[in-house]
């Protein structure tokens, strides 16, 4: 998606050869116009799929998921929670996820009330790197015996293993911008 | 806002005399249609105000803030972060917030890059109870010497001190549903 690549080129901060910070439009400040264009593009890429629910993970996936849902007949969004919250039901699907960014394991949880076996779930997230969060979400959908329609990602680090891990689960991945490498502070798109 | 009150009556889970869980449409699963109606209503209530940025706090405020931003000429959304994240700049505005739900203090942070003294900031959040998160966000906007246009809340617990605390800061509060009391498992709206 050219608009997103252009924005990454203009605004991303690159740290070393692996870290791309997009806090100015996606992960801290959010450009809602850009999210709308991304939502339209996800709809185009999954046009032939029936979707009954969009699943994401807190926090930075939520905005993108909500805006995207508008292009899928306003299907509900469910966001997996990362921390144990007092007032979340015990009746939950869980998965363990290792975060490289934070160098720790955490549990992600979705209440059993919000995914059922009839659901056709599109997973949306802002970043794909090692794929641990996405695979955790796929796990949760499958615990519910629901169908994973696909995974839609804003920015994929193509030089890491995320795509392979998702495809090993027989799930289609659509990324709007794939970073092939970071070469002397310059982003090379796939 | 009648549509929201109706939904609370139909779907909220009431625990004791103080806890209202709206996980089925706002805090875990998100009804994007309802968010759109809420966004329109915030626009109506702050119609005469110039807004250059919407500020919220992760996680469950983000969806509402993004959808609402569409009714304010797609102004950017900024969400305050609750935890220390490795790749957030050190150059941040901070405020300490006590959470009754989790019974602990946490720090909220916004990068100095995303609010400046020219900004007119509308604060949006899903819940108002004791007002600590909202006051923390007001603090952050004022550290940036920006203007707080107002605070827009989906559901206010009118029997707690949140509104008073915000108004003590000379900030206008608009809540779409105000719960006056919870009486024998029944919600009484103001």
Interface residues (C-beta under 8 A of the other chain):
Chain A: X15 X19 X21 X23 X24 X25 X28 X29 X30 X31 X32 X33 X35 X36 X58 X59 X60 X62 X63 X65 X66 X67 X69 X70 X74 X75 X76 X77 X78 X79 X81 X85 X86 X87 X88 X89 X101 X102 X110 X111 X113 X114
Chain B: X15 X19 X21 X23 X24 X25 X28 X29 X30 X31 X32 X33 X35 X36 X58 X59 X60 X62 X63 X65 X66 X67 X69 X70 X74 X75 X76 X77 X78 X79 X81 X85 X86 X87 X88 X89 X101 X102 X110 X111 X113 X114
